[in-house]
């Protein structure tokens, strides 16, 4: 697990490596590369390294949230709210 100094350094950058994006979302790197290849996630290349701008991650999250209709129901057993994503 990265220490706080490492986490702060990552947050201060304007773009992340594909592996860093994958770790952030608990996904495989191949999933991130697929999103880049499809055009759903903007990225650029510096030398041999692909980078994803921080702003692109924020936009990607908003798009993903807007694509899913969130339905909130109350769990009858506990009374706690239960959130279910319903495909658009």
Helices and strands as residue ranges (DSSP letters): H 4-12, E 15-17, H 18-25, H 29-38, E 44-46, E 49-53, H 54-67, E 69-74, E 81-86
